[in-house]
Amino acid sequence: MPYWGTVNDDLQRGPGGPLATVTAGFTAGSRIAGYRLEQQIGAGGMAVVFRAADERLDRRVALKLLSPALSADEAFRQRFIRESRAAAAVDDPHIIPVYEAGEADGVLFIAMRGRTGRITSTCRISPSARERCRRG
């Protein structure tokens, strides 16, 4: 089973980061696949994450836009599809649900429930790991 983690796992806070070029065409107010982007909340080695509004269902989501270079790799695309289906099939209160995964404008994306704040108080992790989470 793939580890999807939380929206902010392995992400650098704020604008810019290694995938700033991915966001060149996607800024606050942009629309992709029925979602209106509100604010970039992170960027990492594979994706950029935005807080977004699902305009069809009127709800807030975290929308992860994967790197176009990864989207062009057929082996990665097939893995993305398999792992998206596996993640969407998980029904557990401790795992952030995947609402949708797909492709739009040549970019693979994953829409999931948005989270605010940290959830360390409900995590079963070691005290030292919990302290690292609190410090950021």
Buried (B, 14 or more C-beta within 10 A) or exposed (E): EEEBEBBBEEBBEEBEBEBEEBBEEBEEEBBBBBBBBBEBBBBBEBBBBBBBBBEEEEEBBBBBBBBBEBBEEEEBBEEBBEBBEEBBEEEEEEBBEBBBBBBEBEBBBBBBBBBEEBEEEEEEEEEEEBEEEEEE
